[in-house]
Amino acid sequence: RNSCRPFLEKIRTPVLIVNARNDLFLSVECYPEDEAKESEFVFLEMPEQGGHVGFPLMEEEYWSEKRAAMFLGFDNL
């Protein structure tokens, strides 16, 4: 009941969804792979590692934050 999945097909602005495959809180059914494949606006990335809200890169930086900046066009961060 709390899923955004039913609304993904209505998205008309590019959106990046990042979720690690080793997230212990989510089941395989939570990953909107089909919706992302069918949409030109939904971009789903599922790295093998990262856990739940993880993706550490360095001491004060996170891979997910750097990836979001790149998605928005800020390649030099």
C-alpha positions as CSV (number, residue, x, y, z in Angstrom):
1,R,0.0,0.0,0.0
2,N,3.0,2.3,0.5
3,S,4.6,1.6,-2.8
4,C,5.2,4.2,-5.6
5,R,5.1,1.4,-8.2
6,P,1.5,2.2,-9.4
7,F,2.6,5.8,-10.1
8,L,5.8,5.1,-12.0
9,E,4.1,4.8,-15.4
10,K,2.7,8.4,-15.0
11,I,6.2,10.0,-14.5
12,R,7.0,12.4,-17.3
13,T,10.2,13.9,-15.9
14,P,13.4,11.8,-15.8
15,V,13.9,10.1,-12.5
16,L,16.7,8.0,-11.2
17,I,15.9,5.1,-8.9
18,V,18.9,3.6,-7.1
19,N,18.7,0.5,-4.9
20,A,21.3,-2.1,-4.1
21,R,20.5,-5.7,-4.8
22,N,21.7,-6.6,-1.4
23,D,19.2,-4.4,0.5
24,L,18.1,-6.7,3.3
25,F,14.8,-4.8,3.8
26,L,13.5,-5.3,0.3
27,S,12.3,-8.4,-1.5
28,V,12.9,-9.0,-5.2
29,E,9.3,-7.9,-5.9
30,C,10.1,-4.3,-4.8
31,Y,12.4,-3.6,-7.7
32,P,10.4,-1.9,-10.5
33,E,12.4,-3.5,-13.4
34,D,9.5,-3.9,-15.8
35,E,8.3,-0.4,-15.2
36,A,11.8,1.0,-15.8
37,K,12.1,-1.0,-19.0
38,E,8.8,0.3,-20.3
39,S,9.4,4.0,-19.4
40,E,11.6,6.5,-21.2
41,F,11.6,8.6,-18.0
42,V,12.4,6.0,-15.2
43,F,16.0,5.0,-14.9
44,L,16.6,2.1,-12.5
45,E,20.1,1.2,-11.3
46,M,20.7,-1.8,-9.0
47,P,24.3,-2.2,-8.0
48,E,25.1,-5.5,-6.4
49,Q,26.4,-3.9,-3.2
50,G,25.3,-1.0,-1.1
51,G,22.9,-2.3,1.4
52,H,20.0,-0.3,2.7
53,V,20.7,3.5,2.2
54,G,24.4,2.8,1.8
55,F,26.8,3.1,-1.0
56,P,29.8,4.6,1.0
57,L,32.6,5.9,-1.2
58,M,34.9,7.8,1.0
59,E,34.7,9.1,4.5
60,E,32.3,12.0,3.8
61,E,31.0,11.0,0.3
62,Y,28.5,8.5,-0.8
63,W,28.4,6.9,-4.2
64,S,24.6,7.4,-4.4
65,E,25.0,11.1,-3.9
66,K,27.7,11.4,-6.6
67,R,25.5,9.3,-8.9
68,A,22.5,11.6,-8.4
69,A,24.6,14.6,-9.1
70,M,25.9,13.0,-12.3
71,F,22.3,12.2,-13.3
72,L,21.4,15.8,-12.9
73,G,24.3,16.9,-15.1
74,F,26.8,17.9,-12.4
75,D,29.7,15.7,-13.6
76,N,32.4,17.6,-12.0
77,L,31.5,17.0,-8.3
